Amino acid sequence: MVLLCKSLTFILLFIWISLSSCEKNVIAVENAKTETTPDTENEEADQEETAEPAESESKKIILSGDAEGKLVIDGNSKKYDCQTAIVVQGGAYTSIQIKNLKGQEGCPIRITNDGLVEMIGFRKHMQISDVSHVSISGDGDVGIKRGFLFRDNEYRAITLDGAINNLRVTHIEFKNIGNYVISYNSDKIYDGSPDSYASNLTFSYLTANNTGALINFGGGINGSAIQGLIKNLEVSYVTFTNSPTVRNAVYVGIAMDYHIHHNEFRDVNMREDNHNAMFFLRGNGRFYDNYVNGHQGNALRAWGVSIGTTPKEILVYNNIVVNSRKYSAFEVQSFENDMVSGKTTFINAKIFHNTCGNLNLSRDWYGVVVDAYRLFGGSCQVFNNLAFNLPSPHPTSNFVSYMSIEKDMLTAWNNLYFKTSKAAGIVDEQEFKLDGASPAKGHGKKTALVTRDFYNKSRNNDAPSVGAVE
C-alpha cells in the first residue's frame, strides 16, 4: 500500500512539472518578438490590382521608433527575409529609413503597419534606398484603409535613392504636402545592363489631397546618354484631388513600358495657366481607364520615344476626360534630339475609345481629343472616340488639332461628336454611361486592342460602342 501511494505521488508530480513547463513555453512564445498571426483579407481584393498576396498565416516582427521617433530598417544591420513581415507599430514618427533590403522574385520582403503610422510636420519623411523585391503597404490593420499617413509637410514625403527595383508602394495617404510627394533622381546611365536602370516600380491605392506633384522622377535623354530610365512603371488606383497649383501631377523623365490605369484626378491646377498635365511622361506605354474631371492641362502629355531600335507603342484608351479650363484631353509628340542612332527610335500612337467633353472652356486655344505633333517616323491613329461640347475645336476637326504632324502620318476615323452630352445619349455627367438609345451604342469599329470598357464590362467584339463606356 505504501509502495502504491509513492507511485501515485511520483506520477502526479511528473504531470505537474510537465504542465508547468508547457505554460512557460506558451508565455515565451507570446513574449517573443517574432510571432505567428493570421493575415487579414485585403479590403480591395475585388479590384483589378491588389497589394501583394498574403499567406493565410505568416510570421512578423514588430518595430517602432527610438526616443526621437526615428526608425531605421537596414538590411545590412539585420537580416530580413520574405517569410517574416516587418510591421511598423502605430504612432508618430519623425523619419523612417528603409534600406539595403533584398527580397526574392515572387517572395518580397513585406513592410506593413499595425495601427496608424503618421509622419506629421516639416521634413517628416520616409527614405527608401537600395532595395529590391520589397513591398511597403499600409493595409496591415483591417480597420484602416491606408495605414501610412503623411501630412502637413512643406517639403517631401517619400524619397527614393540608389538602386531601386521591384518596389511596390501601396495604401498610403498624403495631405498638405508642399513639394514632391514621391521623388527619385537616378544618375544611372543606361547601357542595356540590369544595373543601368530601375525596374518594376508600382505605386497603387494612394490618395493625395492638396499636395505638390504626386510623383517626380528625373531623367531623360541628354545627347547620346539615356539617364534615369525606369522600366515597367505602374501608377494605378490613385485618387488625386484639390491641388490648385501642382502643374504636372506626375512627371517621369524617361520610362519604358509604363502602365497608368484606374486613377481619378479631380480639381487640379485650378489656379494655373501654364501648359501642364496630370501625367507628363516621356517614353512609351499604356494610359487607360483613368478619370479626369475639373482641371487645367492635358490628362496626358505623352512625349514619345522607344528605347532600343524597335518602335514601340503609346496606347491611350478607355479614359474619361471632362471639364478642362484649358487644353485638349491628350497630347502626343516626339523630339528630334530624342532620336539617338542605335539607341532610340520613334513610337506609334493609338488614341481610341475615350470619352471627352467640356474641354478648354476658356477658349484660348484648341480643345479637342488629341493635340498631335510630329513623331519623327511614327504614326498616330485616332478612332472610336466620343466627344461632346468642345467650344474651341481645330478648324478641321473636333478630334485632332493638327499641330506639326505630317498629314499622311495621322489617320482619324469613326469618331463621334455631339453638341451636348444628352445628344450623345450620356445618362449623366458623373459616370458617363450610355442610355439604351445612345447613337454611340454599337457604332464602334471592331478592334482587338481592347475587350473591356472603363467599368470592366465586356465589349461587343464585332460592334463595340464608341467612347470609354460600352
C-alpha positions in Angstrom: 0.0 0.0 0.0 2.9 2.4 0.9 4.5 1.5 -2.4 1.3 2.2 -4.4 1.0 5.7 -2.7 4.6 6.5 -3.5 4.0 5.6 -7.1 0.9 7.7 -7.4 2.7 10.6 -5.8 5.5 10.3 -8.3 3.1 10.2 -11.3 1.2 13.3 -10.0 4.5 15.2 -9.5 5.6 14.3 -13.1 2.3 15.6 -14.6 2.5 18.9 -12.6 6.1 19.5 -13.8 5.1 18.8 -17.4 2.2 21.3 -17.3 4.3 23.9 -15.7 6.9 23.5 -18.5 4.2 23.8 -21.1 2.8 27.0 -19.5 6.3 28.5 -19.5 6.7 27.7 -23.2 3.4 29.3 -24.1 4.5 32.5 -22.2 7.8 32.5 -24.0 6.2 32.3 -27.4 3.7 35.1 -26.6 6.5 37.4 -25.5 8.8 36.7 -28.4 9.4 39.5 -31.0 8.6 37.1 -33.8 5.1 35.7 -33.7 2.6 34.0 -35.9 -0.7 35.7 -36.7 -3.4 35.2 -39.4 -3.3 37.9 -42.1 -6.4 39.9 -42.7 -8.2 39.8 -46.0 -7.4 42.8 -48.4 -10.4 45.1 -48.4 -10.0 45.9 -52.0 -9.3 42.4 -53.3 -12.2 42.7 -55.8 -10.3 45.4 -57.7 -8.2 44.5 -60.7 -4.9 45.3 -59.0 -4.3 44.4 -55.3 -1.5 44.5 -52.9 1.0 41.6 -52.6 -1.0 38.4 -51.9 -0.6 37.4 -48.3 -0.3 33.9 -47.0 -3.1 32.6 -44.7 -0.5 32.6 -41.8 2.8 34.4 -41.6 5.4 35.4 -39.1 6.0 39.0 -38.3 8.4 41.2 -36.4 7.1 44.5 -34.8 9.3 47.6 -34.9 8.9 51.1 -33.5 10.9 54.3 -33.5 13.5 55.4 -31.0 13.0 58.2 -28.4 13.2 60.8 -31.2 10.6 59.0 -33.4 13.2 57.7 -35.9 13.0 54.2 -37.3 15.8 52.6 -39.4 15.1 49.3 -41.2 18.5 48.3 -42.6 19.2 45.0 -44.2 23.0 45.5 -43.6 22.4 45.6 -39.8 19.8 42.8 -39.5 18.8 40.1 -41.9 15.2 40.1 -43.0 13.5 37.5 -45.2 10.3 37.3 -47.2 8.8 34.8 -44.7 8.6 37.4 -41.9 6.6 40.6 -42.3 8.1 43.7 -40.9 5.4 45.5 -39.0 5.7 49.2 -38.1 3.9 49.9 -34.8 1.3 52.7 -35.0 2.3 56.1 -33.7 4.0 59.4 -34.8 7.4 59.2 -36.5 9.9 61.8 -37.5 11.6 59.6 -40.1 11.6 56.1 -41.4 14.6 54.8 -43.4 14.2 51.6 -45.4 17.5 50.5 -47.0 19.6 47.6 -48.2 16.7 45.1 -48.3 16.8 42.3 -50.9 13.8 40.0 -51.3 13.3 37.4 -53.9 11.2 37.2 -57.0 7.8 36.0 -56.0 8.7 36.4 -52.3 9.2 40.1 -51.5 10.1 41.5 -48.1 6.9 42.9 -46.7 6.7 46.1 -44.6 3.3 47.0 -43.3 1.6 48.7 -40.3 -0.1 47.8 -37.0 -2.3 50.9 -36.3 -1.9 54.3 -38.0 1.7 55.3 -38.7 1.9 59.1 -39.0 4.5 61.4 -40.4 3.3 64.9 -39.4 5.2 68.2 -40.0 8.1 69.7 -41.8 10.6 67.2 -43.3 8.9 64.2 -41.6 9.6 61.7 -44.3 10.3 58.2 -45.5 13.5 57.4 -47.3 13.9 54.2 -49.4 17.4 53.3 -50.6 18.9 50.4 -52.4 16.0 47.9 -52.2 14.8 45.1 -54.4 11.7 42.9 -54.2 10.2 45.0 -51.4 6.5 45.7 -50.7 5.5 48.7 -48.5 1.8 48.6 -47.8 -0.5 50.4 -45.3 -3.1 47.6 -45.3 -1.8 45.8 -42.2 -4.7 46.9 -40.0 -8.1 45.7 -41.1 -9.8 48.8 -39.6 -7.6 51.3 -41.5 -7.7 51.7 -45.3 -4.4 53.5 -45.6 -2.2 52.9 -42.6 0.7 55.2 -43.5 -0.3 58.9 -43.4 2.0 61.8 -44.4 0.6 65.3 -43.7 1.3 69.0 -43.1 4.8 68.9 -44.6 6.1 71.7 -46.7 8.8 69.5 -48.2 8.8 66.0 -49.5 7.1 62.9 -48.1 8.9 59.9 -49.7 12.3 59.9 -51.4 13.9 57.1 -53.4 17.6 56.8 -53.7 20.2 54.4 -55.1 19.3 51.1 -56.8 15.5 50.6 -56.8 14.0 47.6 -58.3 10.8 45.6 -57.8 9.3 48.0 -55.3 5.6 48.1 -54.5 4.2 51.1 -52.5 0.5 50.9 -51.7 -2.3 52.0 -49.4 -0.8 55.3 -48.3 -2.4 58.7 -47.7 -0.9 62.2 -48.3 -2.3 65.5 -47.1 -0.9 69.0 -47.4 2.5 68.2 -48.9 4.1 71.3 -50.3 6.8 69.7 -52.5 7.0 66.4 -54.3 5.2 63.6 -52.7 7.3 60.8 -54.1 10.6 61.7 -55.8 13.6 59.9 -57.4 16.6 61.2 -59.2 18.7 58.4 -60.6 22.1 59.2 -62.1 22.4 55.8 -63.8 23.4 55.9 -67.5 21.6 53.2 -69.5 23.8 50.7 -71.3 21.3 47.8 -71.5 22.5 46.0 -68.4 20.1 45.4 -65.5 22.3 47.6 -63.2 21.8 50.7 -65.5 18.1 51.2 -64.9 15.3 50.9 -62.3 12.6 48.3 -63.0 9.2 47.2 -61.8 8.1 50.2 -59.7 4.4 50.2 -58.6 2.5 52.9 -56.8 -1.1 51.9 -56.1 -4.1 52.7 -53.9 -2.7 56.1 -52.9 -4.7 59.2 -52.0 -3.4 62.7 -52.2 -5.2 65.9 -51.2 -3.7 69.4 -51.6 -0.2 68.3 -52.5 2.6 69.0 -54.9 3.4 66.6 -57.6 2.5 63.0 -56.6 5.5 61.6 -58.5 8.5 63.4 -59.8 11.2 61.2 -61.4 14.1 62.9 -63.1 16.0 61.6 -66.1 15.8 62.0 -69.8 18.0 61.9 -72.9 20.9 64.2 -73.0 23.0 64.0 -76.2 23.6 60.3 -76.6 23.1 59.4 -72.9 19.9 58.0 -71.5 19.8 58.7 -67.8 17.4 57.6 -65.1 15.5 55.1 -67.2 12.6 53.2 -65.5 11.3 50.0 -67.0 7.7 48.9 -66.2 6.4 51.8 -64.1 2.9 51.3 -62.8 0.7 54.0 -61.3 -2.8 52.7 -60.5 -5.9 53.2 -58.3 -4.7 56.6 -57.2 -7.1 59.4 -56.1 -5.5 62.9 -56.5 -7.7 65.9 -55.6 -7.7 69.6 -54.6 -4.3 70.6 -55.8 -4.7 74.2 -57.3 -1.1 74.8 -58.4 0.6 71.4 -58.8 1.3 71.9 -62.5 2.5 68.4 -63.6 0.9 66.0 -61.1 3.0 63.0 -62.3 6.3 63.7 -64.1 8.6 60.9 -65.4 11.7 61.9 -67.3 12.1 58.7 -69.2 10.2 55.4 -69.0 9.9 52.2 -71.0 6.5 50.4 -70.9 4.6 52.4 -68.4 1.2 51.3 -67.2 -1.1 54.1 -66.0 -4.6 53.0 -65.1 -7.6 53.3 -62.9 -6.7 56.7 -61.5 -9.0 59.5 -60.5 -7.9 63.2 -60.7 -10.3 66.0 -59.7 -9.9 69.7 -59.1 -6.3 70.1 -60.3 -4.4 73.2 -61.4 -7.4 75.5 -60.7 -5.1 78.5 -60.3 -2.6 77.5 -63.0 -2.3 78.8 -66.6 0.8 77.1 -67.8 0.7 74.2 -70.2 0.6 71.4 -67.6 -0.6 67.8 -67.4 -2.0 65.3 -64.9 0.6 62.9 -66.3 3.7 64.2 -68.2 5.6 61.1 -69.4 8.5 60.6 -71.9 8.9 57.2 -73.3 6.2 54.6 -74.3 3.4 52.6 -72.6 -0.3 52.4 -71.9 -2.7 55.0 -70.4 -6.1 53.6 -69.7 -9.2 53.5 -67.5 -8.4 56.9 -66.0 -11.0 59.5 -64.9 -10.0 63.2 -65.0 -12.6 65.9 -64.2 -12.3 69.6 -63.4 -8.7 70.5 -64.3 -6.3 72.7 -66.2 -3.9 71.0 -68.6 -3.9 67.8 -70.6 -4.8 64.5 -68.9 -1.7 63.1 -70.6 1.3 64.7 -72.3 2.9 61.7 -74.0 6.3 62.6 -75.4 7.1 59.5 -77.4 10.4 57.7 -77.8 11.2 54.0 -77.9 14.3 52.7 -76.1 16.2 50.4 -78.5 15.9 50.1 -82.2 12.4 48.5 -82.4 9.5 51.0 -82.5 7.1 50.7 -79.5 3.5 52.0 -79.0 1.7 54.5 -76.9 -1.8 53.3 -76.3 -4.4 55.7 -74.8 -7.9 54.2 -74.3 -10.9 53.8 -72.1 -10.3 57.2 -70.4 -12.9 59.8 -69.4 -11.6 63.3 -69.6 -14.1 66.2 -69.0 -14.4 69.8 -67.8 -11.0 71.3 -68.5 -10.4 75.0 -68.3 -7.6 74.8 -70.8 -6.2 72.5 -73.5 -7.1 69.2 -75.1 -7.6 65.8 -73.4 -4.2 64.4 -74.7 -1.0 65.4 -76.4 1.4 63.2 -78.3 4.7 64.4 -79.8 8.3 63.5 -80.2 11.6 65.4 -80.5 14.4 65.1 -82.9 17.0 65.3 -80.1 15.5 62.1 -78.5 16.1 60.1 -81.7 19.6 58.7 -81.0 21.0 56.4 -83.7 21.4 52.8 -82.4 19.9 53.7 -79.0 16.3 55.0 -79.5 13.7 55.3 -82.2 10.2 56.6 -82.8 6.9 55.4 -81.4 3.4 54.7 -82.9 0.4 56.2 -81.1 -3.1 55.0 -80.9 -5.9 57.1 -79.2 -9.2 55.2 -79.1 -12.3 54.5 -77.1 -12.1 57.7 -75.0 -15.0 59.9 -73.8 -14.1 63.6 -73.8 -16.2 66.7 -73.2 -16.4 70.3 -72.0 -12.8 70.8 -72.9 -10.9 74.1 -73.0 -13.8 76.1 -71.7 -11.6 79.2 -71.5 -11.5 79.1 -75.4 -8.0 80.4 -75.5 -6.6 77.5 -77.6 -7.8 74.4 -79.4 -9.6 72.0 -77.2 -10.1 68.5 -78.8 -9.4 64.9 -78.1 -5.7 65.0 -79.0 -3.1 67.6 -80.0 -0.9 65.7 -82.5 2.7 66.9 -83.1 5.5 65.5 -85.2 6.5 61.9 -84.4 9.7 61.6 -86.5 8.8 58.5 -88.3 5.9 57.3 -86.1 2.2 57.3 -86.9 -0.9 58.4 -85.0 -4.3 56.7 -85.2 -7.4 58.3 -83.6 -10.6 56.2 -83.7 -13.8 55.2 -81.8 -13.7 58.3 -79.6 -16.8 60.0 -78.2 -16.7 63.8 -77.7 -19.2 66.5 -76.8 -19.3 70.2 -76.2 -15.9 71.3 -77.5 -16.3 75.1 -77.8 -12.9 75.8 -79.5 -12.2 72.9 -81.9 -9.4 72.8 -84.5 -10.7 74.4 -87.8 -10.7 71.0 -89.5 -11.6 68.5 -86.7 -13.3 68.1 -83.3 -10.9 65.2 -82.5 -7.4 66.2 -83.7 -5.6 69.5 -83.7 -3.1 69.1 -86.4 0.0 70.8 -85.0 3.3 69.7 -86.6 2.4 66.2 -87.5 2.6 65.2 -91.2 -0.9 64.7 -92.6 0.0 61.3 -94.0 1.2 60.1 -90.6 -2.2 60.6 -88.9 -5.5 58.8 -89.6 -8.7 59.6 -87.8 -11.9 57.6 -88.3 -15.1 56.5 -86.7 -15.2 59.2 -84.0 -18.5 60.7 -82.9 -19.1 64.3 -81.9 -22.2 65.8 -80.3 -23.0 69.3 -79.1 -24.2 68.1 -75.7 -23.8 65.0 -73.6 -27.5 64.5 -73.7 -27.4 64.3 -77.5 -24.7 61.7 -77.2 -27.0 59.6 -75.1 -24.9 60.0 -71.9 -27.1 59.5 -68.8 -25.3 61.9 -66.6 -22.0 63.8 -66.4 -20.6 61.9 -63.5 -20.5 58.3 -64.6 -20.9 59.0 -68.4 -22.7 55.7 -69.0 -24.8 55.4 -72.2 -28.6 55.0 -72.3 -30.1 52.3 -74.5 -30.9 54.7 -77.3 -27.4 56.4 -77.5 -26.1 56.8 -81.1 -22.8 55.7 -79.7 -24.1 52.2 -78.9 -22.7 49.5 -81.1 -21.3 52.0 -83.6 -17.6 51.5 -83.0 -15.3 49.7 -85.4 -14.0 46.3 -84.4 -10.6 46.3 -82.7 -8.7 43.5 -80.9 -6.8 46.1 -78.8 -9.4 46.3 -76.0 -12.1 43.8 -74.9 -13.5 45.7 -71.8 -14.7 49.2 -71.1 -14.0 51.7 -68.4 -16.3 49.8 -66.0 -14.7 46.5 -66.8 -17.8 45.4 -68.8 -17.2 43.2 -71.8 -17.3 45.0 -75.1 -19.2 43.8 -78.2 -16.5 42.1 -80.2 -17.9 42.9 -83.6 -19.6 46.3 -82.9 -18.3 47.9 -79.7 -19.8 51.2 -78.5 -17.9 54.4 -79.3 -16.2 56.0 -76.3 -14.9 54.7 -73.0 -18.2 53.1 -71.8 -19.9 50.2 -73.5 
